[in-house]
Amino acid sequence: MIGWLKIAFAIVCFAIGAASLLGAIASLVFVDASEVHIPALFGAFGAALMWVSVVLLRGVRWHND
């Protein structure tokens, strides 16, 4: 049971992280030089969530023996 919960949480983290990174890249074009910290925060948040998803999925066994 805990394995499915771990996988589901990792997928949610990956989806939110990827959306944050895409939002950061897209908003980088439309910000002034004084507001560059906003896409940087979104990018850092997205990268952290994607790292959490990798850590959660690292030890998951995807097959039964």
PQR file of N, CA, C, O and H, with PARSE charges and radii, in Angstrom:
ATOM      1  N   MET A   1       0.815  -1.201   0.000 -0.4000 1.5000
ATOM      2  CA  MET A   1       0.000   0.000   0.000 -0.0000 2.0000
ATOM      3  C   MET A   1       0.853   1.258   0.000  0.5500 1.7000
ATOM      4  O   MET A   1       0.563   2.217  -0.715 -0.5500 1.4000
ATOM      5  N   ILE A   2       1.905   1.247   0.804 -0.4000 1.5000
ATOM      6  CA  ILE A   2       2.733   2.453   0.898 -0.0000 2.0000
ATOM      7  C   ILE A   2       3.479   2.710  -0.408  0.5500 1.7000
ATOM      8  O   ILE A   2       3.831   3.853  -0.702 -0.5500 1.4000
ATOM      9  H   ILE A   2       2.141   0.468   1.385  0.4000 1.0000
ATOM     10  N   GLY A   3       3.724   1.662  -1.193 -0.4000 1.5000
ATOM     11  CA  GLY A   3       4.401   1.832  -2.471 -0.0000 2.0000
ATOM     12  C   GLY A   3       3.564   2.628  -3.458  0.5500 1.7000
ATOM     13  O   GLY A   3       4.090   3.478  -4.176 -0.5500 1.4000
ATOM     14  H   GLY A   3       3.439   0.734  -0.954  0.4000 1.0000
ATOM     15  N   TRP A   4       2.258   2.358  -3.499 -0.4000 1.5000
ATOM     16  CA  TRP A   4       1.371   3.100  -4.396 -0.0000 2.0000
ATOM     17  C   TRP A   4       1.256   4.546  -3.973  0.5500 1.7000
ATOM     18  O   TRP A   4       1.184   5.438  -4.818 -0.5500 1.4000
ATOM     19  H   TRP A   4       1.831   1.667  -2.915  0.4000 1.0000
ATOM     20  N   LEU A   5       1.236   4.788  -2.674 -0.4000 1.5000
ATOM     21  CA  LEU A   5       1.166   6.160  -2.175 -0.0000 2.0000
ATOM     22  C   LEU A   5       2.435   6.932  -2.519  0.5500 1.7000
ATOM     23  O   LEU A   5       2.388   8.113  -2.861 -0.5500 1.4000
ATOM     24  H   LEU A   5       1.294   4.064  -1.988  0.4000 1.0000
ATOM     25  N   LYS A   6       3.554   6.249  -2.423 -0.4000 1.5000
ATOM     26  CA  LYS A   6       4.836   6.856  -2.764 -0.0000 2.0000
ATOM     27  C   LYS A   6       4.904   7.216  -4.244  0.5500 1.7000
ATOM     28  O   LYS A   6       5.386   8.289  -4.606 -0.5500 1.4000
ATOM     29  H   LYS A   6       3.592   5.289  -2.145  0.4000 1.0000
ATOM     30  N   ILE A   7       4.422   6.319  -5.093 -0.4000 1.5000
ATOM     31  CA  ILE A   7       4.416   6.571  -6.526 -0.0000 2.0000
ATOM     32  C   ILE A   7       3.480   7.720  -6.871  0.5500 1.7000
ATOM     33  O   ILE A   7       3.823   8.579  -7.683 -0.5500 1.4000
ATOM     34  H   ILE A   7       4.030   5.447  -4.798  0.4000 1.0000
ATOM     35  N   ALA A   8       2.308   7.741  -6.260 -0.4000 1.5000
ATOM     36  CA  ALA A   8       1.340   8.807  -6.537 -0.0000 2.0000
ATOM     37  C   ALA A   8       1.887  10.165  -6.104  0.5500 1.7000
ATOM     38  O   ALA A   8       1.736  11.150  -6.827 -0.5500 1.4000
ATOM     39  H   ALA A   8       2.029   7.043  -5.599  0.4000 1.0000
ATOM     40  N   PHE A   9       2.514  10.225  -4.943 -0.4000 1.5000
ATOM     41  CA  PHE A   9       3.092  11.480  -4.470 -0.0000 2.0000
ATOM     42  C   PHE A   9       4.233  11.930  -5.369  0.5500 1.7000
ATOM     43  O   PHE A   9       4.394  13.126  -5.612 -0.5500 1.4000
ATOM     44  H   PHE A   9       2.636   9.425  -4.356  0.4000 1.0000
ATOM     45  N   ALA A  10       5.026  10.991  -5.866 -0.4000 1.5000
ATOM     46  CA  ALA A  10       6.129  11.330  -6.767 -0.0000 2.0000
ATOM     47  C   ALA A  10       5.604  11.861  -8.092  0.5500 1.7000
ATOM     48  O   ALA A  10       6.178  12.796  -8.650 -0.5500 1.4000
ATOM     49  H   ALA A  10       4.896  10.019  -5.670  0.4000 1.0000
ATOM     50  N   ILE A  11       4.528  11.285  -8.601 -0.4000 1.5000
ATOM     51  CA  ILE A  11       3.955  11.771  -9.855 -0.0000 2.0000
ATOM     52  C   ILE A  11       3.392  13.173  -9.681  0.5500 1.7000
ATOM     53  O   ILE A  11       3.556  14.021 -10.558 -0.5500 1.4000
ATOM     54  H   ILE A  11       4.061  10.526  -8.148  0.4000 1.0000
ATOM     55  N   VAL A  12       2.731  13.422  -8.561 -0.4000 1.5000
ATOM     56  CA  VAL A  12       2.202  14.772  -8.280 -0.0000 2.0000
ATOM     57  C   VAL A  12       3.345  15.773  -8.159  0.5500 1.7000
ATOM     58  O   VAL A  12       3.267  16.870  -8.712 -0.5500 1.4000
ATOM     59  H   VAL A  12       2.597  12.733  -7.849  0.4000 1.0000
ATOM     60  N   CYS A  13       4.403  15.409  -7.446 -0.4000 1.5000
ATOM     61  CA  CYS A  13       5.567  16.297  -7.313 -0.0000 2.0000
ATOM     62  C   CYS A  13       6.200  16.576  -8.670  0.5500 1.7000
ATOM     63  O   CYS A  13       6.583  17.711  -8.953 -0.5500 1.4000
ATOM     64  H   CYS A  13       4.467  14.518  -6.997  0.4000 1.0000
ATOM     65  N   PHE A  14       6.313  15.556  -9.506 -0.4000 1.5000
ATOM     66  CA  PHE A  14       6.900  15.752 -10.825 -0.0000 2.0000
ATOM     67  C   PHE A  14       6.048  16.676 -11.679  0.5500 1.7000
ATOM     68  O   PHE A  14       6.576  17.547 -12.371 -0.5500 1.4000
ATOM     69  H   PHE A  14       6.002  14.634  -9.277  0.4000 1.0000
ATOM     70  N   ALA A  15       4.731  16.493 -11.637 -0.4000 1.5000
ATOM     71  CA  ALA A  15       3.836  17.317 -12.452 -0.0000 2.0000
ATOM     72  C   ALA A  15       3.882  18.780 -12.022  0.5500 1.7000
ATOM     73  O   ALA A  15       3.967  19.669 -12.869 -0.5500 1.4000
ATOM     74  H   ALA A  15       4.302  15.785 -11.075  0.4000 1.0000
ATOM     75  N   ILE A  16       3.827  19.036 -10.729 -0.4000 1.5000
ATOM     76  CA  ILE A  16       3.885  20.417 -10.242 -0.0000 2.0000
ATOM     77  C   ILE A  16       5.260  21.024 -10.512  0.5500 1.7000
ATOM     78  O   ILE A  16       5.360  22.198 -10.868 -0.5500 1.4000
ATOM     79  H   ILE A  16       3.758  18.313 -10.041  0.4000 1.0000
ATOM     80  N   GLY A  17       6.316  20.234 -10.346 -0.4000 1.5000
ATOM     81  CA  GLY A  17       7.669  20.723 -10.618 -0.0000 2.0000
ATOM     82  C   GLY A  17       7.885  21.054 -12.085  0.5500 1.7000
ATOM     83  O   GLY A  17       8.500  22.069 -12.412 -0.5500 1.4000
ATOM     84  H   GLY A  17       6.235  19.280 -10.057  0.4000 1.0000
ATOM     85  N   ALA A  18       7.382  20.206 -12.968 -0.4000 1.5000
ATOM     86  CA  ALA A  18       7.529  20.477 -14.401 -0.0000 2.0000
ATOM     87  C   ALA A  18       6.729  21.710 -14.804  0.5500 1.7000
ATOM     88  O   ALA A  18       7.190  22.516 -15.612 -0.5500 1.4000
ATOM     89  H   ALA A  18       6.882  19.381 -12.703  0.4000 1.0000
ATOM     90  N   ALA A  19       5.536  21.856 -14.243 -0.4000 1.5000
ATOM     91  CA  ALA A  19       4.729  23.039 -14.544 -0.0000 2.0000
ATOM     92  C   ALA A  19       5.404  24.307 -14.027  0.5500 1.7000
ATOM     93  O   ALA A  19       5.356  25.346 -14.686 -0.5500 1.4000
ATOM     94  H   ALA A  19       5.162  21.201 -13.586  0.4000 1.0000
ATOM     95  N   SER A  20       6.027  24.231 -12.865 -0.4000 1.5000
ATOM     96  CA  SER A  20       6.733  25.392 -12.320 -0.0000 2.0000
ATOM     97  C   SER A  20       7.937  25.769 -13.175  0.5500 1.7000
ATOM     98  O   SER A  20       8.188  26.950 -13.413 -0.5500 1.4000
ATOM     99  H   SER A  20       6.067  23.387 -12.330  0.4000 1.0000
ATOM    100  N   LEU A  21       8.672  24.778 -13.631 -0.4000 1.5000
ATOM    101  CA  LEU A  21       9.815  25.065 -14.495 -0.0000 2.0000
ATOM    102  C   LEU A  21       9.386  25.653 -15.830  0.5500 1.7000
ATOM    103  O   LEU A  21      10.015  26.587 -16.327 -0.5500 1.4000
ATOM    104  H   LEU A  21       8.468  23.818 -13.438  0.4000 1.0000
ATOM    105  N   LEU A  22       8.328  25.117 -16.410 -0.4000 1.5000
ATOM    106  CA  LEU A  22       7.829  25.677 -17.667 -0.0000 2.0000
ATOM    107  C   LEU A  22       7.302  27.093 -17.469  0.5500 1.7000
ATOM    108  O   LEU A  22       7.507  27.958 -18.320 -0.5500 1.4000
ATOM    109  H   LEU A  22       7.817  24.358 -16.005  0.4000 1.0000
ATOM    110  N   GLY A  23       6.631  27.331 -16.360 -0.4000 1.5000
ATOM    111  CA  GLY A  23       6.156  28.681 -16.055 -0.0000 2.0000
ATOM    112  C   GLY A  23       7.295  29.651 -15.846  0.5500 1.7000
ATOM    113  O   GLY A  23       7.211  30.810 -16.254 -0.5500 1.4000
ATOM    114  H   GLY A  23       6.465  26.629 -15.668  0.4000 1.0000
ATOM    115  N   ALA A  24       8.360  29.189 -15.213 -0.4000 1.5000
ATOM    116  CA  ALA A  24       9.515  30.050 -14.994 -0.0000 2.0000
ATOM    117  C   ALA A  24      10.186  30.409 -16.316  0.5500 1.7000
ATOM    118  O   ALA A  24      10.584  31.555 -16.522 -0.5500 1.4000
ATOM    119  H   ALA A  24       8.428  28.248 -14.881  0.4000 1.0000
ATOM    120  N   ILE A  25      10.311  29.433 -17.207 -0.4000 1.5000
ATOM    121  CA  ILE A  25      10.929  29.700 -18.506 -0.0000 2.0000
ATOM    122  C   ILE A  25      10.055  30.639 -19.331  0.5500 1.7000
ATOM    123  O   ILE A  25      10.561  31.554 -19.981 -0.5500 1.4000
ATOM    124  H   ILE A  25       9.988  28.501 -17.040  0.4000 1.0000
ATOM    125  N   ALA A  26       8.751  30.415 -19.303 -0.4000 1.5000
ATOM    126  CA  ALA A  26       7.845  31.249 -20.085 -0.0000 2.0000
ATOM    127  C   ALA A  26       7.765  32.670 -19.534  0.5500 1.7000
ATOM    128  O   ALA A  26       7.682  33.626 -20.306 -0.5500 1.4000
ATOM    129  H   ALA A  26       8.340  29.672 -18.775  0.4000 1.0000
ATOM    130  N   SER A  27       7.789  32.821 -18.214 -0.4000 1.5000
ATOM    131  CA  SER A  27       7.665  34.167 -17.636 -0.0000 2.0000
ATOM    132  C   SER A  27       8.981  34.931 -17.666  0.5500 1.7000
ATOM    133  O   SER A  27       8.994  36.142 -17.446 -0.5500 1.4000
ATOM    134  H   SER A  27       7.857  32.044 -17.587  0.4000 1.0000
ATOM    135  N   LEU A  28      10.070  34.254 -17.930 -0.4000 1.5000
ATOM    136  CA  LEU A  28      11.358  34.932 -17.999 -0.0000 2.0000
ATOM    137  C   LEU A  28      11.397  35.948 -19.141  0.5500 1.7000
ATOM    138  O   LEU A  28      12.118  36.942 -19.067 -0.5500 1.4000
ATOM    139  H   LEU A  28      10.059  33.270 -18.108  0.4000 1.0000
ATOM    140  N   VAL A  29      10.637  35.701 -20.173 -0.4000 1.5000
ATOM    141  CA  VAL A  29      10.605  36.597 -21.328 -0.0000 2.0000
ATOM    142  C   VAL A  29       9.847  37.889 -21.008  0.5500 1.7000
ATOM    143  O   VAL A  29      10.152  38.946 -21.561 -0.5500 1.4000
ATOM    144  H   VAL A  29      10.051  34.894 -20.233  0.4000 1.0000
ATOM    145  N   PHE A  30       8.861  37.798 -20.116 -0.4000 1.5000
ATOM    146  CA  PHE A  30       7.943  38.907 -19.906 -0.0000 2.0000
ATOM    147  C   PHE A  30       8.203  39.717 -18.642  0.5500 1.7000
ATOM    148  O   PHE A  30       7.359  40.536 -18.280 -0.5500 1.4000
ATOM    149  H   PHE A  30       8.613  36.939 -19.667  0.4000 1.0000
ATOM    150  N   VAL A  31       9.306  39.535 -17.962 -0.4000 1.5000
ATOM    151  CA  VAL A  31       9.569  40.280 -16.732 -0.0000 2.0000
ATOM    152  C   VAL A  31      10.634  41.340 -16.974  0.5500 1.7000
ATOM    153  O   VAL A  31      11.449  41.229 -17.890 -0.5500 1.4000
ATOM    154  H   VAL A  31       9.992  38.869 -18.256  0.4000 1.0000
ATOM    155  N   ASP A  32      10.609  42.372 -16.130 -0.4000 1.5000
ATOM    156  CA  ASP A  32      11.640  43.405 -16.177 -0.0000 2.0000
ATOM    157  C   ASP A  32      12.893  42.899 -15.469  0.5500 1.7000
ATOM    158  O   ASP A  32      12.885  41.842 -14.839 -0.5500 1.4000
ATOM    159  H   ASP A  32       9.946  42.461 -15.386  0.4000 1.0000
ATOM    160  N   ALA A  33      13.951  43.662 -15.584 -0.4000 1.5000
ATOM    161  CA  ALA A  33      15.214  43.269 -14.947 -0.0000 2.0000
ATOM    162  C   ALA A  33      15.098  43.315 -13.423  0.5500 1.7000
ATOM    163  O   ALA A  33      15.813  42.595 -12.727 -0.5500 1.4000
ATOM    164  H   ALA A  33      13.958  44.521 -16.095  0.4000 1.0000
ATOM    165  N   SER A  34      14.202  44.155 -12.901 -0.4000 1.5000
ATOM    166  CA  SER A  34      14.057  44.244 -11.447 -0.0000 2.0000
ATOM    167  C   SER A  34      13.191  43.122 -10.874  0.5500 1.7000
ATOM    168  O   SER A  34      13.142  42.945  -9.657 -0.5500 1.4000
ATOM    169  H   SER A  34      13.621  44.740 -13.467  0.4000 1.0000
ATOM    170  N   GLU A  35      12.513  42.369 -11.728 -0.4000 1.5000
ATOM    171  CA  GLU A  35      11.626  41.300 -11.259 -0.0000 2.0000
ATOM    172  C   GLU A  35      12.114  39.904 -11.661  0.5500 1.7000
ATOM    173  O   GLU A  35      11.317  38.972 -11.770 -0.5500 1.4000
ATOM    174  H   GLU A  35      12.553  42.512 -12.717  0.4000 1.0000
ATOM    175  N   VAL A  36      13.385  39.768 -11.873 -0.4000 1.5000
ATOM    176  CA  VAL A  36      13.930  38.488 -12.310 -0.0000 2.0000
ATOM    177  C   VAL A  36      13.879  37.449 -11.190  0.5500 1.7000
ATOM    178  O   VAL A  36      13.958  36.251 -11.463 -0.5500 1.4000
ATOM    179  H   VAL A  36      14.032  40.525 -11.784  0.4000 1.0000
ATOM    180  N   HIS A  37      13.751  37.879  -9.953 -0.4000 1.5000
ATOM    181  CA  HIS A  37      13.715  36.926  -8.844 -0.0000 2.0000
ATOM    182  C   HIS A  37      12.458  36.059  -8.875  0.5500 1.7000
ATOM    183  O   HIS A  37      12.465  34.962  -8.315 -0.5500 1.4000
ATOM    184  H   HIS A  37      13.687  38.852  -9.731  0.4000 1.0000
ATOM    185  N   ILE A  38      11.379  36.517  -9.511 -0.4000 1.5000
ATOM    186  CA  ILE A  38      10.137  35.738  -9.536 -0.0000 2.0000
ATOM    187  C   ILE A  38      10.304  34.454 -10.357  0.5500 1.7000
ATOM    188  O   ILE A  38       9.980  33.384  -9.843 -0.5500 1.4000
ATOM    189  H   ILE A  38      11.373  37.408  -9.966  0.4000 1.0000
ATOM    190  N   PRO A  39      10.794  34.501 -11.611 -0.5600 1.5000
ATOM    191  CA  PRO A  39      11.027  33.235 -12.316  0.2800 2.0000
ATOM    192  C   PRO A  39      12.107  32.379 -11.661  0.5500 1.7000
ATOM    193  O   PRO A  39      12.062  31.152 -11.740 -0.5500 1.4000
ATOM    194  N   ALA A  40      13.067  33.017 -11.021 -0.4000 1.5000
ATOM    195  CA  ALA A  40      14.103  32.241 -10.339 -0.0000 2.0000
ATOM    196  C   ALA A  40      13.517  31.445  -9.178  0.5500 1.7000
ATOM    197  O   ALA A  40      13.909  30.301  -8.950 -0.5500 1.4000
ATOM    198  H   ALA A  40      13.103  34.014 -10.956  0.4000 1.0000
ATOM    199  N   LEU A  41      12.582  32.044  -8.444 -0.4000 1.5000
ATOM    200  CA  LEU A  41      11.931  31.316  -7.349 -0.0000 2.0000
ATOM    201  C   LEU A  41      11.071  30.176  -7.879  0.5500 1.7000
ATOM    202  O   LEU A  41      11.073  29.081  -7.316 -0.5500 1.4000
ATOM    203  H   LEU A  41      12.264  32.973  -8.630  0.4000 1.0000
ATOM    204  N   PHE A  42      10.332  30.429  -8.966 -0.4000 1.5000
ATOM    205  CA  PHE A  42       9.544  29.351  -9.570 -0.0000 2.0000
ATOM    206  C   PHE A  42      10.454  28.236 -10.070  0.5500 1.7000
ATOM    207  O   PHE A  42      10.132  27.058  -9.916 -0.5500 1.4000
ATOM    208  H   PHE A  42      10.330  31.318  -9.423  0.4000 1.0000
ATOM    209  N   GLY A  43      11.572  28.590 -10.659 -0.4000 1.5000
ATOM    210  CA  GLY A  43      12.503  27.568 -11.138 -0.0000 2.0000
ATOM    211  C   GLY A  43      13.114  26.756 -10.018  0.5500 1.7000
ATOM    212  O   GLY A  43      13.258  25.540 -10.138 -0.5500 1.4000
ATOM    213  H   GLY A  43      11.835  29.547 -10.784  0.4000 1.0000
ATOM    214  N   ALA A  44      13.475  27.416  -8.929 -0.4000 1.5000
ATOM    215  CA  ALA A  44      14.037  26.696  -7.782 -0.0000 2.0000
ATOM    216  C   ALA A  44      12.994  25.784  -7.143  0.5500 1.7000
ATOM    217  O   ALA A  44      13.302  24.660  -6.749 -0.5500 1.4000
ATOM    218  H   ALA A  44      13.358  28.404  -8.832  0.4000 1.0000
ATOM    219  N   PHE A  45      11.761  26.273  -7.042 -0.4000 1.5000
ATOM    220  CA  PHE A  45      10.679  25.458  -6.490 -0.0000 2.0000
ATOM    221  C   PHE A  45      10.417  24.242  -7.370  0.5500 1.7000
ATOM    222  O   PHE A  45      10.242  23.132  -6.867 -0.5500 1.4000
ATOM    223  H   PHE A  45      11.510  27.186  -7.362  0.4000 1.0000
ATOM    224  N   GLY A  46      10.391  24.450  -8.685 -0.4000 1.5000
ATOM    225  CA  GLY A  46      10.170  23.341  -9.605 -0.0000 2.0000
ATOM    226  C   GLY A  46      11.294  22.332  -9.583  0.5500 1.7000
ATOM    227  O   GLY A  46      11.051  21.126  -9.625 -0.5500 1.4000
ATOM    228  H   GLY A  46      10.533  25.351  -9.094  0.4000 1.0000
ATOM    229  N   ALA A  47      12.525  22.815  -9.518 -0.4000 1.5000
ATOM    230  CA  ALA A  47      13.674  21.902  -9.467 -0.0000 2.0000
ATOM    231  C   ALA A  47      13.674  21.094  -8.171  0.5500 1.7000
ATOM    232  O   ALA A  47      14.009  19.910  -8.179 -0.5500 1.4000
ATOM    233  H   ALA A  47      12.722  23.794  -9.483  0.4000 1.0000
ATOM    234  N   ALA A  48      13.303  21.722  -7.068 -0.4000 1.5000
ATOM    235  CA  ALA A  48      13.239  21.006  -5.793 -0.0000 2.0000
ATOM    236  C   ALA A  48      12.167  19.925  -5.826  0.5500 1.7000
ATOM    237  O   ALA A  48      12.390  18.817  -5.338 -0.5500 1.4000
ATOM    238  H   ALA A  48      13.030  22.684  -7.062  0.4000 1.0000
ATOM    239  N   LEU A  49      11.011  20.234  -6.393 -0.4000 1.5000
ATOM    240  CA  LEU A  49       9.947  19.231  -6.465 -0.0000 2.0000
ATOM    241  C   LEU A  49      10.319  18.086  -7.400  0.5500 1.7000
ATOM    242  O   LEU A  49       9.982  16.934  -7.126 -0.5500 1.4000
ATOM    243  H   LEU A  49      10.830  21.134  -6.790  0.4000 1.0000
ATOM    244  N   MET A  50      10.999  18.381  -8.483 -0.4000 1.5000
ATOM    245  CA  MET A  50      11.425  17.303  -9.370 -0.0000 2.0000
ATOM    246  C   MET A  50      12.501  16.443  -8.715  0.5500 1.7000
ATOM    247  O   MET A  50      12.555  15.236  -8.953 -0.5500 1.4000
ATOM    248  H   MET A  50      11.273  19.317  -8.705  0.4000 1.0000
ATOM    249  N   TRP A  51      13.357  17.050  -7.894 -0.4000 1.5000
ATOM    250  CA  TRP A  51      14.351  16.277  -7.150 -0.0000 2.0000
ATOM    251  C   TRP A  51      13.664  15.361  -6.137  0.5500 1.7000
ATOM    252  O   TRP A  51      14.075  14.213  -5.968 -0.5500 1.4000
ATOM    253  H   TRP A  51      13.313  18.030  -7.701  0.4000 1.0000
ATOM    254  N   VAL A  52      12.627  15.853  -5.464 -0.4000 1.5000
ATOM    255  CA  VAL A  52      11.873  15.033  -4.515 -0.0000 2.0000
ATOM    256  C   VAL A  52      11.240  13.845  -5.230  0.5500 1.7000
ATOM    257  O   VAL A  52      11.225  12.737  -4.695 -0.5500 1.4000
ATOM    258  H   VAL A  52      12.293  16.785  -5.601  0.4000 1.0000
ATOM    259  N   SER A  53      10.720  14.064  -6.426 -0.4000 1.5000
ATOM    260  CA  SER A  53      10.117  12.946  -7.164 -0.0000 2.0000
ATOM    261  C   SER A  53      11.159  11.902  -7.540  0.5500 1.7000
ATOM    262  O   SER A  53      10.868  10.706  -7.507 -0.5500 1.4000
ATOM    263  H   SER A  53      10.732  14.965  -6.861  0.4000 1.0000
ATOM    264  N   VAL A  54      12.355  12.324  -7.892 -0.4000 1.5000
ATOM    265  CA  VAL A  54      13.423  11.362  -8.211 -0.0000 2.0000
ATOM    266  C   VAL A  54      13.823  10.576  -6.968  0.5500 1.7000
ATOM    267  O   VAL A  54      14.046   9.368  -7.043 -0.5500 1.4000
ATOM    268  H   VAL A  54      12.592  13.295  -7.919  0.4000 1.0000
ATOM    269  N   VAL A  55      13.913  11.246  -5.838 -0.4000 1.5000
ATOM    270  CA  VAL A  55      14.274  10.561  -4.593 -0.0000 2.0000
ATOM    271  C   VAL A  55      13.199   9.554  -4.197  0.5500 1.7000
ATOM    272  O   VAL A  55      13.511   8.457  -3.735 -0.5500 1.4000
ATOM    273  H   VAL A  55      13.732  12.227  -5.777  0.4000 1.0000
ATOM    274  N   LEU A  56      11.930   9.930  -4.378 -0.4000 1.5000
ATOM    275  CA  LEU A  56      10.849   9.009  -4.035 -0.0000 2.0000
ATOM    276  C   LEU A  56      10.800   7.796  -4.953  0.5500 1.7000
ATOM    277  O   LEU A  56      10.497   6.690  -4.504 -0.5500 1.4000
ATOM    278  H   LEU A  56      11.677  10.822  -4.753  0.4000 1.0000
ATOM    279  N   LEU A  57      11.092   7.992  -6.224 -0.4000 1.5000
ATOM    280  CA  LEU A  57      11.006   6.881  -7.176 -0.0000 2.0000
ATOM    281  C   LEU A  57      12.287   6.070  -7.291  0.5500 1.7000
ATOM    282  O   LEU A  57      12.318   5.066  -8.003 -0.5500 1.4000
ATOM    283  H   LEU A  57      11.338   8.891  -6.589  0.4000 1.0000
ATOM    284  N   ARG A  58      13.332   6.484  -6.611 -0.4000 1.5000
ATOM    285  CA  ARG A  58      14.616   5.806  -6.751 -0.0000 2.0000
ATOM    286  C   ARG A  58      14.573   4.362  -6.258  0.5500 1.7000
ATOM    287  O   ARG A  58      15.151   3.482  -6.896 -0.5500 1.4000
ATOM    288  H   ARG A  58      13.306   7.300  -6.033  0.4000 1.0000
ATOM    289  N   GLY A  59      13.913   4.104  -5.157 -0.4000 1.5000
ATOM    290  CA  GLY A  59      13.918   2.754  -4.591 -0.0000 2.0000
ATOM    291  C   GLY A  59      12.689   1.931  -4.916  0.5500 1.7000
ATOM    292  O   GLY A  59      12.502   0.858  -4.343 -0.5500 1.4000
ATOM    293  H   GLY A  59      13.443   4.819  -4.639  0.4000 1.0000
ATOM    294  N   VAL A  60      11.851   2.402  -5.817 -0.4000 1.5000
ATOM    295  CA  VAL A  60      10.616   1.684  -6.142 -0.0000 2.0000
ATOM    296  C   VAL A  60      10.918   0.526  -7.071  0.5500 1.7000
ATOM    297  O   VAL A  60      11.629   0.676  -8.065 -0.5500 1.4000
ATOM    298  H   VAL A  60      12.003   3.274  -6.283  0.4000 1.0000
ATOM    299  N   ARG A  61      10.369  -0.630  -6.735 -0.4000 1.5000
ATOM    300  CA  ARG A  61      10.512  -1.793  -7.614 -0.0000 2.0000
ATOM    301  C   ARG A  61       9.330  -1.811  -8.556  0.5500 1.7000
ATOM    302  O   ARG A  61       8.182  -1.824  -8.112 -0.5500 1.4000
ATOM    303  H   ARG A  61       9.791  -0.752  -5.928  0.4000 1.0000
ATOM    304  N   TRP A  62       9.595  -1.813  -9.856 -0.4000 1.5000
ATOM    305  CA  TRP A  62       8.531  -1.701 -10.842 -0.0000 2.0000
ATOM    306  C   TRP A  62       8.029  -3.049 -11.338  0.5500 1.7000
ATOM    307  O   TRP A  62       7.163  -3.095 -12.211 -0.5500 1.4000
ATOM    308  H   TRP A  62      10.527  -1.803 -10.217  0.4000 1.0000
ATOM    309  N   HIS A  63       8.554  -4.151 -10.798 -0.4000 1.5000
ATOM    310  CA  HIS A  63       8.128  -5.462 -11.242 -0.0000 2.0000
ATOM    311  C   HIS A  63       8.128  -6.420 -10.067  0.5500 1.7000
ATOM    312  O   HIS A  63       8.789  -6.178  -9.057 -0.5500 1.4000
ATOM    313  H   HIS A  63       9.257  -4.114 -10.088  0.4000 1.0000
ATOM    314  N   ASN A  64       7.401  -7.484 -10.199 -0.4000 1.5000
ATOM    315  CA  ASN A  64       7.379  -8.558  -9.195 -0.0000 2.0000
ATOM    316  C   ASN A  64       8.242  -9.702  -9.671  0.5500 1.7000
ATOM    317  O   ASN A  64       8.269 -10.024 -10.859 -0.5500 1.4000
ATOM    318  H   ASN A  64       6.864  -7.680 -11.019  0.4000 1.0000
ATOM    319  N   ASP A  65       8.952 -10.317  -8.733 -0.4000 1.5000
ATOM    320  CA  ASP A  65       9.825 -11.457  -9.102 -0.0000 2.0000
ATOM    321  C   ASP A  65       9.046 -12.740  -9.152  0.5500 1.7000
ATOM    322  O   ASP A  65       9.611 -13.794  -9.443 -0.5500 1.4000
ATOM    323  H   ASP A  65       8.930 -10.056  -7.768  0.4000 1.0000
TER
END
